[in-house]
Amino acid sequence: MRPIKLDPDATLAEASLWWGQFEKSRRALGELAAAQPGSTPTEVLLEVDRFRLLRFVWDTPPRHKTPLLISYALVNRHTVADLQEDKSLVRRLLERGFAVYVMDWGYPRPSDRMLDLDTYINEYIDTAVDHLRTRCGVKAVDLLGICQGGTLALTYAALYPEKVRRLVTMVTPVDFQTEGDRLSHLVQEIDIDAAVAALGNLPGVALNVNFNALQPLSLNIKKWLDSVKALQDATSGAFFVRMERWINDSPDQAGQAYREFMTQFYQQNGIVKNTVTIGDRAVDYRAVRCPVLNIFGSQDHLVPPASSRALKNVIGSDDYREIEVPSGHIGMYVSRAAAKVPEGIASWLKA
């Protein structure tokens, strides 16, 4: 093998160029400190413990009477659906005349370690739904469940079918043991009881480490190398900062709710087997007979398409439709392909 010959002058010039870009990016970060995820103002309608029901405030009154309530995951914040004005699922739905609300789960404290799924579903979600039914004068609401929040919304719709008019699920896991589900393979090896006993609430930062480990090169090394270029431009730089703030804004997980979700849904695959129990109630997912729209990403590594598509076979609804988006998990909200999502939801709801 011939030795590699380096041109010292060319190498020095390349290093100097990269260092100049790095310094420019570092200075840009200071100027972008004010960039925060969440572009639409909200109003607090009710509070229970750490939980809040929020209304997205919009200039024009809604044209559609039925409220659209968003149920997001417990592991991150709902602001990714409203990241910035040009990348906001929420704003596009508001523009189309929908009254949009979201459930803010808050940040569990150490004293909340015994908070369980019974409280999240039968108290928090049900209280929010009843509040909107009264406020808007309707018998049932439309639910938009995203990721883990979609699993919670689906479970709620099975327990309270009379209160859900239509259900939209986005990147929602249903079959938690599909062949390509790397997160599921990881969870099968974890002693959930031991983790909760040792930690109480599961630290959000620890869960982020696990998520990043599923794609270590693209989510760690490549992202930070690409950031030098992204921060050269004010627009792309602001987007990068907002994404990083959202990614690292990970609430701790209430220990008991985490235990129940990991064991019943991931390790026991309870939706597919129809064995989930919330509080003292067995959940029969065949009770979901309302119209259902299921949206998933063809390149999603956290919730593989097969996991989401299993929904069709577990519910009792004859009115089921799918939209496949050529994107990954987070790309469902912020990629170019994401532009078709709000229109797909709006058209389906109007129909």
PyMOL commands that set and color helices and strands:
alter all, ss='L'
color gray80, all
select helices_A, chain A and resi 8-31+78-81+89-95+110-112+117-136+148-159+161-163+182-188+192-199+204-213+216-230+234-247+255-267+270-273+285-287+305-313+331-334+336-350
alter helices_A, ss='H'
color red, helices_A
select strands_A, chain A and resi 42-48+51-56+68-71+82-84+87-88+100-104+141-146+164-170+277-278+281-282+292-297+320-325
alter strands_A, ss='S'
color yellow, strands_A
deselect
rebuild
show_as cartoon
